[in-house]
Amino acid sequence: MVFDGAKNEWLKFCTVNGKWLYLKLPKIGLVKVRTHRPLPVGFNLKQVSITKKSDGWYVNFVLDDPSVPTFKREEIVPTWDNSMGIDAVLNEDVYLATSEGEILPSLKPLRKNLDKLGKLQTKKNARKKGQGRRRKLANREGRLHQQIARSRKDFHYKTAHKLVGSGKKVFFHESLNLAGLTKRNKPKQDVSVAGRSPEGNILTNGQSAKSGLNKSWLDAAFGQFFSILGYIAEKAGAVVIEKNPAYTSVRMLESTWVWL
């Protein structure tokens, strides 16, 4: 639920130590909100969005602070010294490989919690729909999914800060077609001599093996990582550039990592 055109009058007053505030929303009324950090002085409220998650409701504010100067990034010319190539590996316990010869390990939060998720789903499915016990198990399952997503995002931020902390100003990475990489294989039918496919005669299309690969791609969430890397790099005065993945790789050549 998004409220555009928000006004400062919607924020009524804060309570003890500024950790709580009251927000008056149209058609909803007064809502008590716990803040995780104090609001800046002299801001203008632009938008309010409300989201429901497994552990409760969340309110996000879009603020405009006129006192913050407009940031203008200087044009950066890529050189061998200020550039770094990043390759999405997704092989065993390796997450990324850089042109500096560094190998970054993966976290695999979903893989590590598959057994716990499976047990929760089995217990939940054994309960009838509408039972309170089933709703509690569904809530526990949602909380576990939320924990996995948060740990993955925390890993992405830490990895991005580590790369940007190297002092490089230009980061190159492949423009991956993640939607195509996680796409299911097309059904493969046995076509007869007459050009017609007999009913129910479906051949194996390798989807069973690809399902595990799809799960690994989704667990790695490279799209989210590169988005976070671009955000962290911009704050540090660096830039992230996508490159066509054709004929590019990070390989070992005479004990030297080279971005081709």
BELKADA-V756420 format. One record per residue. N is the residue number from 1. RES is the residue in one small letter. PHI is phi as a letter, one per 20 degrees, with the letter a starting at -180 (999 if undefined). Layout:
BEGIN
n->N res->RES phi->PHI
n->N res->RES phi->PHI
END
This chain:
BEGIN
n->1 res->m phi->999
n->2 res->v phi->d
n->3 res->f phi->d
n->4 res->d phi->e
n->5 res->g phi->m
n->6 res->a phi->f
n->7 res->k phi->c
n->8 res->n phi->f
n->9 res->e phi->f
n->10 res->w phi->f
n->11 res->l phi->e
n->12 res->k phi->e
n->13 res->f phi->a
n->14 res->c phi->d
n->15 res->t phi->d
n->16 res->v phi->f
n->17 res->n phi->l
n->18 res->g phi->m
n->19 res->k phi->e
n->20 res->w phi->c
n->21 res->l phi->b
n->22 res->y phi->d
n->23 res->l phi->d
n->24 res->k phi->d
n->25 res->l phi->d
n->26 res->p phi->f
n->27 res->k phi->m
n->28 res->i phi->d
n->29 res->g phi->o
n->30 res->l phi->e
n->31 res->v phi->c
n->32 res->k phi->e
n->33 res->v phi->c
n->34 res->r phi->e
n->35 res->t phi->e
n->36 res->h phi->e
n->37 res->r phi->b
n->38 res->p phi->f
n->39 res->l phi->f
n->40 res->p phi->f
n->41 res->v phi->e
n->42 res->g phi->n
n->43 res->f phi->e
n->44 res->n phi->c
n->45 res->l phi->f
n->46 res->k phi->d
n->47 res->q phi->b
n->48 res->v phi->c
n->49 res->s phi->c
n->50 res->i phi->d
n->51 res->t phi->c
n->52 res->k phi->d
n->53 res->k phi->c
n->54 res->s phi->f
n->55 res->d phi->d
n->56 res->g phi->p
n->57 res->w phi->e
n->58 res->y phi->c
n->59 res->v phi->c
n->60 res->n phi->d
n->61 res->f phi->d
n->62 res->v phi->d
n->63 res->l phi->d
n->64 res->d phi->c
n->65 res->d phi->d
n->66 res->p phi->f
n->67 res->s phi->f
n->68 res->v phi->f
n->69 res->p phi->f
n->70 res->t phi->f
n->71 res->f phi->e
n->72 res->k phi->d
n->73 res->r phi->e
n->74 res->e phi->f
n->75 res->e phi->f
n->76 res->i phi->d
n->77 res->v phi->e
n->78 res->p phi->f
n->79 res->t phi->c
n->80 res->w phi->f
n->81 res->d phi->e
n->82 res->n phi->d
n->83 res->s phi->d
n->84 res->m phi->b
n->85 res->g phi->e
n->86 res->i phi->c
n->87 res->d phi->d
n->88 res->a phi->f
n->89 res->v phi->e
n->90 res->l phi->l
n->91 res->n phi->c
n->92 res->e phi->l
n->93 res->d phi->d
n->94 res->v phi->d
n->95 res->y phi->d
n->96 res->l phi->c
n->97 res->a phi->c
n->98 res->t phi->d
n->99 res->s phi->f
n->100 res->e phi->e
n->101 res->g phi->n
n->102 res->e phi->e
n->103 res->i phi->d
n->104 res->l phi->d
n->105 res->p phi->f
n->106 res->s phi->e
n->107 res->l phi->e
n->108 res->k phi->l
n->109 res->p phi->f
n->110 res->l phi->f
n->111 res->r phi->f
n->112 res->k phi->f
n->113 res->n phi->d
n->114 res->l phi->f
n->115 res->d phi->f
n->116 res->k phi->f
n->117 res->l phi->f
n->118 res->g phi->f
n->119 res->k phi->f
n->120 res->l phi->f
n->121 res->q phi->f
n->122 res->t phi->f
n->123 res->k phi->f
n->124 res->k phi->f
n->125 res->n phi->f
n->126 res->a phi->f
n->127 res->r phi->e
n->128 res->k phi->f
n->129 res->k phi->f
n->130 res->g phi->n
n->131 res->q phi->f
n->132 res->g phi->f
n->133 res->r phi->f
n->134 res->r phi->f
n->135 res->r phi->f
n->136 res->k phi->f
n->137 res->l phi->f
n->138 res->a phi->f
n->139 res->n phi->f
n->140 res->r phi->f
n->141 res->e phi->f
n->142 res->g phi->f
n->143 res->r phi->f
n->144 res->l phi->f
n->145 res->h phi->f
n->146 res->q phi->f
n->147 res->q phi->f
n->148 res->i phi->f
n->149 res->a phi->f
n->150 res->r phi->f
n->151 res->s phi->f
n->152 res->r phi->f
n->153 res->k phi->f
n->154 res->d phi->f
n->155 res->f phi->f
n->156 res->h phi->f
n->157 res->y phi->f
n->158 res->k phi->f
n->159 res->t phi->f
n->160 res->a phi->f
n->161 res->h phi->f
n->162 res->k phi->f
n->163 res->l phi->f
n->164 res->v phi->f
n->165 res->g phi->f
n->166 res->s phi->f
n->167 res->g phi->n
n->168 res->k phi->f
n->169 res->k phi->d
n->170 res->v phi->c
n->171 res->f phi->c
n->172 res->f phi->d
n->173 res->h phi->b
n->174 res->e phi->f
n->175 res->s phi->e
n->176 res->l phi->e
n->177 res->n phi->e
n->178 res->l phi->f
n->179 res->a phi->f
n->180 res->g phi->f
n->181 res->l phi->f
n->182 res->t phi->d
n->183 res->k phi->e
n->184 res->r phi->f
n->185 res->n phi->f
n->186 res->k phi->f
n->187 res->p phi->f
n->188 res->k phi->d
n->189 res->q phi->d
n->190 res->d phi->e
n->191 res->v phi->e
n->192 res->s phi->f
n->193 res->v phi->f
n->194 res->a phi->f
n->195 res->g phi->n
n->196 res->r phi->d
n->197 res->s phi->e
n->198 res->p phi->f
n->199 res->e phi->f
n->200 res->g phi->m
n->201 res->n phi->e
n->202 res->i phi->d
n->203 res->l phi->e
n->204 res->t phi->f
n->205 res->n phi->d
n->206 res->g phi->m
n->207 res->q phi->f
n->208 res->s phi->f
n->209 res->a phi->f
n->210 res->k phi->f
n->211 res->s phi->f
n->212 res->g phi->f
n->213 res->l phi->f
n->214 res->n phi->f
n->215 res->k phi->f
n->216 res->s phi->f
n->217 res->w phi->f
n->218 res->l phi->f
n->219 res->d phi->f
n->220 res->a phi->f
n->221 res->a phi->l
n->222 res->f phi->f
n->223 res->g phi->f
n->224 res->q phi->f
n->225 res->f phi->f
n->226 res->f phi->f
n->227 res->s phi->f
n->228 res->i phi->f
n->229 res->l phi->f
n->230 res->g phi->f
n->231 res->y phi->f
n->232 res->i phi->f
n->233 res->a phi->f
n->234 res->e phi->f
n->235 res->k phi->f
n->236 res->a phi->e
n->237 res->g phi->m
n->238 res->a phi->d
n->239 res->v phi->b
n->240 res->v phi->d
n->241 res->i phi->c
n->242 res->e phi->e
n->243 res->k phi->c
n->244 res->n phi->f
n->245 res->p phi->f
n->246 res->a phi->f
n->247 res->y phi->m
n->248 res->t phi->c
n->249 res->s phi->a
n->250 res->v phi->d
n->251 res->r phi->c
n->252 res->m phi->e
n->253 res->l phi->c
n->254 res->e phi->l
n->255 res->s phi->m
n->256 res->t phi->c
n->257 res->w phi->e
n->258 res->v phi->c
n->259 res->w phi->e
n->260 res->l phi->e
END
